[in-house]
């Protein structure tokens, strides 16, 4: 696998709109996530995050600090991560893993009150489970039924000020 060095996480801006509209996913991945085009309109408490490499958007996900978080965690300072995708033409280069490693510092900087990131991953989505486990997410033991089956609820504790 080729490694990557130059990606960053940024809040959505209109300059990325055309590129995000062109995102594609293989069918086996599309069943587990949503393309960025589904999220051109968001509600308060939803934050569109773009994974950027050399000024080109290559990935996308949402962070939520909405009431929906309570479905996954009892922590009032948790945020929910959903809809992670890497454009099909950019997959297999380690971008998703690198983006998830950058997420900790990004959240600490942009959302300083957040001390936990939670997510739901479908029990059939083994590649995503492996990715999240590698980054340090742990299975909370909670389960939720999603549109295509059982989902594992995973959590990553963020350490603030060295704690």
C-alpha positions as CSV (number, residue, x, y, z in Angstrom):
1,X,0.0,0.0,0.0
2,X,1.3,3.4,-0.9
3,X,1.5,5.8,2.0
4,X,0.3,9.4,1.9
5,X,1.8,12.4,3.7
6,X,-0.1,15.5,2.8
7,X,-3.8,15.4,3.8
8,X,-5.7,17.7,6.0
9,X,-9.2,18.0,7.5
10,X,-11.2,21.1,6.7
11,X,-14.7,22.3,7.3
12,X,-16.8,22.2,4.1
13,X,-16.8,25.2,1.8
14,X,-18.5,25.8,-1.5
15,X,-15.1,25.6,-3.3
16,X,-15.3,21.8,-2.9
17,X,-18.9,21.4,-4.1
18,X,-18.3,20.3,-7.6
19,X,-15.6,17.7,-6.6
20,X,-17.9,16.3,-3.8
21,X,-20.8,16.0,-6.2
22,X,-18.6,13.7,-8.4
23,X,-17.7,11.3,-5.6
24,X,-18.4,7.6,-6.4
25,X,-18.2,4.5,-4.3
26,X,-18.2,0.8,-5.2
27,X,-21.5,-0.9,-4.6
28,X,-20.2,-2.9,-1.7
29,X,-19.2,0.3,0.1
30,X,-22.2,2.4,-0.9
31,X,-24.5,0.2,1.2
32,X,-22.7,1.2,4.4
33,X,-22.4,5.0,4.0
34,X,-23.8,8.0,2.1
35,X,-22.1,10.1,-0.5
36,X,-21.3,13.7,0.3
37,X,-24.0,14.8,-2.2
38,X,-26.6,13.7,0.4
39,X,-25.3,16.4,2.8
40,X,-25.3,19.6,0.9
41,X,-27.9,20.8,3.3
42,X,-27.3,20.1,7.0
43,X,-29.0,21.1,10.3
44,X,-27.6,22.9,13.2
45,X,-25.1,20.7,15.1
46,X,-24.0,18.8,12.0
47,X,-20.5,19.6,10.7
48,X,-19.4,18.6,7.2
49,X,-15.7,17.7,7.2
50,X,-13.7,17.3,4.0
51,X,-10.5,15.3,3.7
52,X,-8.2,17.3,1.4
53,X,-5.1,16.2,-0.4
54,X,-3.1,18.7,-2.5
55,X,-6.2,21.1,-2.5
56,X,-8.4,18.3,-3.8
57,X,-11.3,16.9,-1.7
58,X,-10.7,13.1,-1.6
59,X,-12.9,12.2,1.4
60,X,-15.8,13.4,3.5
61,X,-17.6,12.7,6.8
62,X,-20.1,14.3,9.2
63,X,-19.6,15.1,12.8
64,X,-22.8,15.6,14.9
65,X,-23.4,17.3,18.2
66,X,-27.1,16.9,17.9
67,X,-29.7,15.1,19.9
68,X,-28.9,12.0,17.8
69,X,-25.7,11.5,19.8
70,X,-27.8,10.4,22.7
71,X,-28.8,7.3,20.7
72,X,-25.1,6.2,20.9
73,X,-23.6,7.6,24.1
74,X,-24.6,8.9,27.5
75,X,-21.6,11.3,27.4
76,X,-22.9,14.9,26.9
77,X,-19.5,15.8,25.4
78,X,-19.4,13.1,22.7
79,X,-19.7,13.7,19.0
80,X,-21.0,11.2,16.5
81,X,-19.1,10.5,13.3
82,X,-21.1,9.3,10.3
83,X,-20.9,8.9,6.5
84,X,-17.1,8.5,6.2
85,X,-16.2,8.0,2.5
86,X,-13.1,8.2,0.4
87,X,-13.8,8.8,-3.3
88,X,-13.4,5.6,-5.2
89,X,-10.6,6.9,-7.4
90,X,-8.5,7.7,-4.3
91,X,-9.0,4.5,-2.3
92,X,-6.3,2.1,-1.3
93,X,-3.7,4.7,-0.5
94,X,-4.2,5.0,3.2
95,X,-6.3,8.2,3.2
96,X,-9.1,7.0,5.4
97,X,-6.6,5.8,8.1
98,X,-4.6,9.0,7.9
99,X,-7.8,11.1,8.2
100,X,-8.9,9.2,11.2
101,X,-5.5,9.7,12.9
102,X,-5.9,13.5,12.2
103,X,-9.4,13.6,13.6
104,X,-8.3,13.6,17.3
105,X,-6.3,16.8,17.0
106,X,-8.9,18.3,14.6
107,X,-11.7,17.8,17.1
108,X,-9.6,19.1,20.0
109,X,-8.9,22.2,18.0
110,X,-12.4,22.8,16.5
111,X,-14.6,21.4,19.2
112,X,-12.6,21.7,22.5
113,X,-15.5,20.5,24.7
114,X,-15.6,17.1,22.9
115,X,-13.9,14.3,24.7
116,X,-15.3,11.3,22.8
117,X,-16.1,10.3,19.3
118,X,-18.6,7.6,18.7
119,X,-19.7,5.9,15.6
120,X,-21.8,3.0,14.4
121,X,-20.3,0.4,12.0
122,X,-22.3,-2.4,10.3
123,X,-21.4,-5.9,11.5
124,X,-20.8,-6.9,7.8
125,X,-18.4,-4.0,7.2
126,X,-15.2,-5.7,8.2
127,X,-12.8,-3.3,6.5
128,X,-14.3,-0.3,8.4
129,X,-14.2,-2.3,11.7
130,X,-10.5,-3.0,11.2
131,X,-9.8,0.7,10.3
132,X,-11.5,2.0,13.4
133,X,-9.9,-0.6,15.7
134,X,-6.5,0.3,14.3
135,X,-7.1,3.9,15.2
136,X,-8.0,3.0,18.7
137,X,-11.8,2.9,18.7
138,X,-13.2,0.2,21.0
139,X,-16.5,-1.7,20.8
140,X,-18.8,-0.3,23.5
141,X,-20.9,-3.4,23.6
142,X,-23.9,-1.4,22.5
143,X,-25.8,-2.5,19.4
144,X,-28.2,-0.6,17.1
145,X,-30.3,-1.8,14.2
146,X,-29.4,0.1,11.0
147,X,-31.0,0.1,7.6
148,X,-29.2,-3.1,6.6
149,X,-28.6,-4.8,9.9
150,X,-26.9,-4.7,13.2
151,X,-24.4,-2.0,13.9
152,X,-21.6,-2.1,16.5
153,X,-21.2,1.2,18.5
154,X,-17.6,2.1,18.8
155,X,-16.0,4.8,20.8
156,X,-12.7,6.8,20.9
157,X,-11.8,8.7,24.0
158,X,-10.1,12.0,23.3
159,X,-7.5,13.1,25.7
160,X,-7.6,16.8,26.5
161,X,-4.5,18.6,27.9
162,X,-2.6,15.3,28.2
163,X,-5.4,13.6,30.2
